[in-house]
Structures are given as structure tokens and as C-alpha cells.
Amino acid sequence: MKKLSLEVVRRLVDLQGTGDMDGLAAALRELSLDAMAELKALLWLARDDESPRHWDALVIEARFKVDERTPGLFAEDPELGNSLTRGLEILEASGRL
């Protein structure tokens, strides 16, 4: 990940885990569009059986799918933390992290 740090992803997971939805929404709104695209690609890895070999292509595709509604949609997702954790595990196992 180039625009989204591991620390930010862990913070998002922690915020959701503690139920701090306002903090989660605020943290998501602070992300750049490029970081939001990487977050979306990370979720695709976890949920859609995408291959980490195609990480760069996933990020490019995700960049076209990110808009001003994306942070709110992510904040409302009850599985966000679990999916982000799973996506990180997949990237780490592939050596991409």
C-alpha cells in the first residue's frame, strides 16, 4: 500500500471495534481519494476472492469507484473491521505488505 498506511487501517479497525462510529466516519473522511481507493481494494481482496497479485490493478479500478459517498458507506458497514483485517492478512501472506 502506497497511500494508506498500516497504522491507519489498524486505527479504522480499532474505531469500529470500540463502536466509535463518529470517530470512524471522521477518520474515513480524512483519507485522500488515493488512500480510499486502496481501502476499497483491500475490502475487495477480503470479500471477493481477488488475487493479491493484481493489487495494483485493483487499486486503479477502485479509484474509479470512489466518490464522496464512499466514506459514509464504509462507516455504515458492520463488517468493515473484519474485512480490513482479512485483507491485510491476504496482502501480508502474499508478501505485498
Summary of the structure (lengths in Angstrom):
residues: 97
radius of gyration: 12.1
end to end distance: 7.0
largest distance: 34.3
contacts: 275
relative contact order: 0.19
helix: 74%
strand: 0%
